[in-house]
Amino acid sequence: MTVSTVSSADAPSQGARAPVTAIPAEVSDPVNARILAVSEDRVPGFANEPFAEIAFAAELPEDVVIERLRAMLSSGVIRRIRQTLMATNLAPGALVAWRVAPEKLDSAFNYMVKEDPFSGHVVIRSTDAETPGSVYRLWTTLKVPQGFSMTRHCDFLASRVGADAYRIMPAKRLFALGVGHMRRRGMEPGSRSDSAGRVLDTNVVELSPLEWRVLTALKREFTIDEIAPKPWCARATEAGIPLDQFVGVARSLSARGVIGRFSTFLEHVKPSAAGERVTRYNALFHWRVPAGREIETGREVGRHHILTHAYWREGGPEFADVNIMAVAHGTDKQFVLEHKAAIDVHLAEVGIPVLYTNVFWGGRSEIKPSEISPVEYEAWANRIGLSREASAG
């Protein structure tokens, strides 16, 4: 069992130092599982007291929630805790598939992870057989802030990693967006909502300098010491404004759909120190449906609870013109395929013809937040010698 040692020097309460105690940090611990079932994706928008909200929903004392989250973050079971943003509404973004020679694949992966702050999810993918697009092994999510060119950015990355082709696939609409790996463990194939999935647009929102300042302070990952009641006080100081104003701006951004959720992100692919995995298989599902039926299909796909993401993206000829994509995770490959089969059956039942479908399996992966600040992009571009004129061209 993975445990974390936490003393009163680390805990939010005041007073004399208490003896160091071992606190369970594995996701299989019943209390931790109860907390994570809420904290992964059940605190939507901006919460003034996020740890108190998690505690209320999990029916646990707030000090227990704080203690356990600190232990899981300290041990690496949780890889980050942060306020997420609806990044698709803050910076133009896309899923990018890269064609890289096999001997360059690992070095390209490492470059995207370590050297490009605007690439988020970096995954090496494969298919069970040779299919359209199977030579595109490296996949990344990318955000390029307003005022800069995504194509120019990809050209630059391609030259650095030795990619001989890439495909940019921006999301035209989103139909599902949430993590909740703990909630999805053991979920029955075909489990779905009675109502069709929501349609989320990807229109980019213009923000004022003050709003960017608040947003920049909001989105930074929490340190262990920051997991405590009233967590936004220090962030307001960081932004240089009173707490009431900081909260007011944050609530306004939340009302405008710019704020995602307050979330704990599990290390869901790599095993913990005790060898425990939250999930093992990461599948990117592809479907091609008739043009004009993308939103209808996306809403039907978006009903299915197993999916963490579902969106309308155009794969183009490189990927047999697929136009609906979705992501599912699971600990058993066959079980993931059963979920996919259940979605296929549902589409047939509602009269949506699937003209082509495929599954890209995730292998080596690293997940980090994409930087979205125009100020940070300009600083990065200057640092690596990519002029504003070139990057915006």
C-alpha positions as CSV (number, residue, x, y, z in Angstrom):
1,M,0.0,0.0,0.0
2,T,1.3,3.5,-0.9
3,V,1.3,5.8,2.1
4,S,2.4,9.4,2.5
5,T,3.8,10.8,5.7
6,V,2.2,14.1,6.7
7,S,2.7,15.9,9.9
8,S,1.1,19.0,11.4
9,A,3.8,21.1,9.8
10,D,2.2,20.2,6.4
11,A,-1.4,20.1,7.5
12,P,-3.6,23.2,7.3
13,S,-4.4,23.3,11.0
14,Q,-2.3,25.2,13.5
15,G,-0.7,24.1,16.7
16,A,2.1,22.0,18.0
17,R,3.8,19.5,15.7
18,A,2.1,16.1,15.8
19,P,3.9,12.8,15.2
20,V,4.4,11.8,11.6
21,T,1.6,9.5,10.5
22,A,1.1,7.3,7.5
23,I,-1.9,8.3,5.4
24,P,-3.2,5.9,2.7
25,A,-2.5,7.3,-0.8
26,E,-3.8,4.5,-3.1
27,V,-6.9,5.0,-5.2
28,S,-8.2,1.7,-3.9
29,D,-8.5,3.0,-0.4
30,P,-12.2,3.5,0.2
31,V,-12.0,7.0,1.5
32,N,-9.7,8.1,-1.3
33,A,-11.9,6.5,-3.9
34,R,-14.9,8.3,-2.4
35,I,-13.0,11.6,-2.7
36,L,-11.8,11.0,-6.2
37,A,-15.2,10.1,-7.5
38,V,-16.1,13.7,-6.8
39,S,-12.8,15.6,-7.2
40,E,-11.9,14.3,-10.7
41,D,-14.8,16.1,-12.5
42,R,-17.7,16.8,-10.2
43,V,-16.8,20.4,-9.2
44,P,-17.9,22.4,-12.3
45,G,-17.0,26.0,-12.9
46,F,-15.4,28.2,-10.3
47,A,-15.8,27.3,-6.6
48,N,-14.8,29.8,-4.0
49,E,-14.1,26.9,-1.5
50,P,-13.4,23.9,-3.8
51,F,-12.1,21.6,-1.1
52,A,-15.2,22.2,1.0
53,E,-17.4,21.4,-2.0
54,I,-15.6,18.1,-2.6
55,A,-16.0,17.3,1.1
56,F,-19.7,18.1,1.0
57,A,-20.4,16.0,-2.1
58,A,-18.2,13.1,-0.7
59,E,-19.9,13.4,2.7
60,L,-16.6,13.7,4.5
61,P,-15.0,16.3,6.8
62,E,-13.0,18.9,4.9
63,D,-9.9,18.3,6.9
64,V,-10.0,14.6,5.9
65,V,-10.4,15.6,2.2
66,I,-7.4,18.0,2.5
67,E,-5.3,15.4,4.3
68,R,-6.0,12.7,1.7
69,L,-5.5,15.0,-1.3
70,R,-2.2,16.2,0.1
71,A,-1.1,12.6,0.6
72,M,-2.1,11.5,-2.9
73,L,-0.4,14.5,-4.5
74,S,2.7,14.0,-2.4
75,S,3.0,10.3,-3.4
76,G,2.4,11.0,-7.1
77,V,-1.0,9.2,-7.3
78,I,-2.5,12.5,-8.2
79,R,-0.3,14.2,-10.7
80,R,-1.8,17.7,-10.4
81,I,-4.6,19.7,-8.8
82,R,-5.8,22.8,-10.6
83,Q,-8.6,24.9,-11.8
84,T,-9.2,23.9,-15.4
85,L,-10.2,26.3,-18.1
86,M,-12.3,25.8,-21.3
87,A,-9.1,26.2,-23.3
88,T,-10.9,25.8,-26.6
89,N,-12.6,29.1,-25.8
90,L,-9.4,30.9,-24.9
91,A,-7.0,29.9,-27.6
92,P,-7.4,28.2,-31.0
93,G,-6.6,24.6,-30.4
94,A,-6.4,21.3,-32.4
95,L,-5.5,17.7,-32.2
96,V,-2.4,17.2,-34.3
97,A,-1.2,13.9,-35.8
98,W,2.5,13.7,-36.8
99,R,4.1,11.4,-39.3
100,V,7.6,10.7,-37.9
101,A,10.1,8.0,-38.9
102,P,10.2,5.2,-36.3
103,E,13.8,6.0,-35.4
104,K,12.8,9.6,-34.6
105,L,9.6,8.8,-32.7
106,D,11.0,8.8,-29.1
107,S,13.1,11.9,-29.6
108,A,10.1,13.7,-31.2
109,F,7.9,12.6,-28.2
110,N,10.5,14.0,-25.8
111,Y,10.7,17.3,-27.6
112,M,7.0,17.9,-27.5
113,V,6.9,17.0,-23.8
114,K,9.9,19.0,-22.7
115,E,10.3,21.9,-25.2
116,D,6.9,23.0,-26.3
117,P,4.7,24.5,-23.6
118,F,1.8,24.8,-26.0
119,S,1.5,21.0,-26.7
120,G,-0.6,19.3,-24.0
121,H,-1.4,15.6,-24.3
122,V,1.5,13.9,-26.1
123,V,0.7,10.3,-27.0
124,I,2.3,7.6,-29.2
125,R,-0.6,5.7,-30.8
126,S,-1.0,2.5,-32.9
127,T,-3.7,0.5,-34.6
128,D,-4.4,-3.2,-34.5
129,A,-3.8,-3.4,-38.3
130,E,-2.5,-1.2,-41.0
131,T,-5.2,1.3,-41.7
132,P,-5.6,4.8,-43.1
133,G,-3.5,7.1,-40.9
134,S,-1.7,4.3,-39.0
135,V,1.7,5.8,-40.1
136,Y,0.8,8.8,-37.9
137,R,2.1,7.5,-34.6
138,L,2.7,10.8,-32.6
139,W,-0.4,12.7,-31.5
140,T,-0.6,15.9,-29.6
141,T,-3.1,18.5,-28.5
142,L,-2.0,22.0,-29.3
143,K,-3.1,25.5,-28.3
144,V,-1.7,28.5,-30.0
145,P,-2.9,31.8,-28.4
146,Q,-4.8,34.4,-30.3
147,G,-2.7,36.5,-32.7
148,F,-0.4,33.6,-33.7
149,S,-0.4,31.0,-36.4
150,M,-1.0,27.3,-35.6
151,T,0.3,26.3,-39.0
152,R,3.5,28.3,-38.5
153,H,3.9,26.7,-35.0
154,C,3.4,23.2,-36.5
155,D,5.9,24.0,-39.3
156,F,8.4,24.9,-36.6
157,L,7.8,21.8,-34.5
158,A,8.0,19.6,-37.6
159,S,11.4,21.0,-38.5
160,R,12.6,20.4,-34.9
161,V,11.4,16.8,-34.5
162,G,11.9,15.7,-38.1
163,A,8.2,15.1,-38.9
164,D,7.6,14.7,-42.7
165,A,3.9,15.4,-42.4
166,Y,1.2,16.5,-40.0
167,R,-2.5,16.9,-39.9
168,I,-4.2,19.7,-37.9
169,M,-7.7,18.8,-36.7
170,P,-9.4,21.6,-34.7
171,A,-12.6,20.7,-32.8
172,K,-15.6,22.1,-34.6
173,R,-17.9,21.1,-31.7
174,L,-17.5,19.2,-28.4
175,F,-20.1,16.7,-27.1
176,A,-18.4,15.3,-24.0
177,L,-15.7,16.7,-21.8
178,G,-14.8,15.2,-18.4
179,V,-12.4,12.8,-16.8
180,G,-13.8,10.7,-13.9
181,H,-11.7,7.6,-14.3
182,M,-12.7,6.3,-10.9
183,R,-16.4,6.7,-11.7
184,R,-16.0,4.8,-15.0
185,R,-14.2,1.7,-13.5
186,G,-16.5,-1.3,-14.0
187,M,-19.0,0.7,-16.0
188,E,-21.3,-1.6,-18.1
189,P,-20.9,-1.2,-21.9
190,G,-23.8,0.8,-23.3
191,S,-24.3,2.8,-20.2
192,R,-25.7,6.1,-21.5
193,S,-27.8,9.1,-20.6
194,D,-31.5,9.4,-21.5
195,S,-30.9,12.7,-23.1
196,A,-28.5,13.5,-26.0
197,G,-25.1,15.0,-25.3
198,R,-24.7,18.7,-25.1
199,V,-23.2,20.7,-28.0
200,L,-20.3,22.9,-26.8
201,D,-19.0,25.5,-29.3
202,T,-15.4,26.4,-29.7
203,N,-15.7,30.2,-30.2
204,V,-12.7,32.1,-28.8
205,V,-13.6,34.6,-26.1
206,E,-11.8,38.0,-25.9
207,L,-10.5,38.8,-22.4
208,S,-9.3,42.0,-20.8
209,P,-5.8,42.4,-19.3
210,L,-7.4,42.1,-15.8
211,E,-9.2,38.9,-16.8
212,W,-6.0,37.4,-18.2
213,R,-4.3,38.3,-14.9
214,V,-6.9,36.5,-12.8
215,L,-7.0,33.6,-15.2
216,T,-3.2,33.2,-15.1
217,A,-3.3,33.0,-11.3
218,L,-6.3,30.7,-11.3
219,K,-4.9,28.0,-13.6
220,R,-1.6,27.4,-11.9
221,E,-1.2,24.0,-10.3
222,F,-1.7,23.7,-6.6
223,T,1.3,22.9,-4.4
224,I,0.8,20.7,-1.4
225,D,0.9,23.7,0.9
226,E,-1.9,25.4,-1.1
227,I,-4.4,22.5,-0.5
228,A,-6.1,24.2,2.4
229,P,-9.3,26.2,3.1
230,K,-9.6,29.6,1.4
231,P,-7.1,28.7,-1.4
232,W,-7.7,31.8,-3.5
233,C,-6.4,34.3,-1.0
234,A,-2.8,33.9,-2.1
235,R,-3.8,33.8,-5.8
236,A,-5.6,37.1,-5.5
237,T,-2.4,38.6,-4.0
238,E,-0.5,37.1,-6.9
239,A,-2.9,38.8,-9.3
240,G,-2.4,42.1,-7.4
241,I,-6.1,42.6,-6.6
242,P,-8.3,42.2,-3.5
243,L,-9.8,38.8,-2.9
244,D,-13.4,40.0,-3.5
245,Q,-12.5,41.4,-6.9
246,F,-10.6,38.2,-7.8
247,V,-13.6,36.1,-6.9
248,G,-15.9,38.4,-8.8
249,V,-13.8,38.2,-12.0
250,A,-13.5,34.4,-11.6
251,R,-17.3,34.1,-11.2
252,S,-17.8,36.3,-14.3
253,L,-15.4,34.1,-16.3
254,S,-17.2,31.0,-15.1
255,A,-20.6,32.5,-16.2
256,R,-19.1,33.2,-19.7
257,G,-18.1,29.5,-20.0
258,V,-14.4,30.2,-19.8
259,I,-13.9,28.1,-16.6
260,G,-14.0,24.3,-16.8
261,R,-13.9,22.6,-13.5
262,F,-11.8,22.3,-10.3
263,S,-10.1,19.0,-10.7
264,T,-7.7,16.4,-9.4
265,F,-5.8,14.6,-12.2
266,L,-4.7,11.1,-11.5
267,E,-1.6,9.4,-12.9
268,H,-3.9,7.1,-14.7
269,V,-1.6,5.2,-17.1
270,K,1.7,4.9,-15.2
271,P,1.5,2.5,-12.2
272,S,1.8,4.0,-8.7
273,A,4.6,3.0,-6.3
274,A,2.5,0.0,-5.2
275,G,2.0,-1.0,-8.9
276,E,-1.7,0.1,-9.0
277,R,-3.1,1.6,-12.2
278,V,-6.2,3.7,-12.5
279,T,-6.6,2.6,-16.1
280,R,-4.4,0.9,-18.7
281,Y,-5.9,1.3,-22.2
282,N,-6.5,4.7,-23.8
283,A,-8.5,4.4,-27.0
284,L,-9.2,7.1,-29.6
285,F,-12.3,6.1,-31.5
286,H,-12.8,7.3,-35.1
287,W,-16.1,7.3,-37.1
288,R,-17.0,8.7,-40.5
289,V,-20.7,9.6,-40.8
290,P,-22.5,11.3,-43.7
291,A,-21.7,15.0,-44.0
292,G,-24.4,17.1,-42.4
293,R,-25.0,14.6,-39.6
294,E,-22.0,15.4,-37.5
295,I,-23.8,17.2,-34.7
296,E,-26.6,14.6,-34.5
297,T,-24.0,11.9,-34.3
298,G,-21.9,13.7,-31.8
299,R,-24.9,14.1,-29.5
300,E,-25.7,10.4,-29.7
301,V,-22.1,9.4,-29.1
302,G,-21.9,12.0,-26.3
303,R,-24.7,10.1,-24.4
304,H,-22.2,7.3,-23.5
305,H,-20.8,7.6,-20.0
306,I,-17.6,5.8,-20.8
307,L,-16.3,8.7,-23.0
308,T,-14.1,11.3,-21.5
309,H,-14.0,13.4,-24.7
310,A,-16.2,13.4,-27.8
311,Y,-15.9,15.9,-30.6
312,W,-16.4,16.7,-34.3
313,R,-13.0,16.9,-36.0
314,E,-12.2,16.5,-39.7
315,G,-9.6,13.8,-40.2
316,G,-9.3,14.4,-43.9
317,P,-8.0,11.9,-46.5
318,E,-5.1,10.9,-44.2
319,F,-7.7,9.3,-41.9
320,A,-10.4,8.2,-44.3
321,D,-12.3,11.4,-43.8
322,V,-13.5,10.6,-40.3
323,N,-15.4,13.4,-38.7
324,I,-16.4,12.1,-35.2
325,M,-13.8,11.2,-32.6
326,A,-14.0,10.2,-28.9
327,V,-11.7,9.0,-26.2
328,A,-12.3,6.1,-23.7
329,H,-10.1,4.5,-21.0
330,G,-10.2,1.2,-19.4
331,T,-8.1,-1.5,-17.6
332,D,-9.0,-4.2,-20.1
333,K,-8.7,-3.9,-23.8
334,Q,-11.6,-6.2,-24.7
335,F,-13.8,-4.3,-22.3
336,V,-12.9,-1.0,-24.1
337,L,-13.8,-2.6,-27.4
338,E,-17.1,-3.8,-25.9
339,H,-17.9,-0.2,-25.1
340,K,-17.0,0.8,-28.6
341,A,-19.3,-1.9,-30.0
342,A,-22.2,-0.7,-27.8
343,I,-21.8,2.8,-29.2
344,D,-21.8,1.4,-32.8
345,V,-25.0,-0.6,-32.1
346,H,-26.6,2.5,-30.7
347,L,-25.8,4.6,-33.8
348,A,-27.3,1.9,-36.0
349,E,-30.4,1.8,-33.8
350,V,-31.0,5.5,-34.2
351,G,-30.4,5.3,-38.0
352,I,-27.0,6.9,-38.3
353,P,-24.9,5.0,-40.9
354,V,-21.2,4.6,-40.0
355,L,-19.2,4.7,-43.3
356,Y,-15.9,3.9,-41.6
357,T,-14.5,3.4,-38.1
358,N,-11.2,2.7,-36.5
359,V,-9.5,2.7,-33.1
360,F,-6.1,4.2,-32.3
361,W,-4.6,2.9,-29.1
362,G,-2.5,5.0,-26.8
363,G,0.9,3.8,-25.7
364,R,3.6,6.0,-24.2
365,S,2.0,9.3,-23.0
366,E,2.5,12.4,-21.1
367,I,-0.2,14.9,-20.1
368,K,0.4,18.5,-19.2
369,P,-1.7,21.7,-19.5
370,S,-1.2,23.6,-22.7
371,E,-0.1,27.2,-22.1
372,I,-2.6,29.6,-23.5
373,S,-1.3,33.1,-22.6
374,P,-0.4,35.4,-25.5
375,V,2.3,37.0,-23.3
376,E,3.9,33.6,-22.7
377,Y,3.7,32.7,-26.3
378,E,5.5,35.9,-27.4
379,A,8.2,35.3,-24.8
380,W,8.7,31.7,-26.0
381,A,8.7,32.8,-29.6
382,N,11.4,35.4,-28.9
383,R,13.4,32.9,-26.9
384,I,13.5,30.3,-29.7
385,G,13.9,32.8,-32.5
386,L,10.4,32.6,-34.0
387,S,9.5,36.2,-34.8
388,R,6.0,37.5,-34.2
389,E,5.6,38.3,-37.9
390,A,6.5,34.8,-38.9
391,S,4.5,33.1,-36.2
392,A,1.4,35.2,-37.0
393,G,1.7,34.8,-40.7
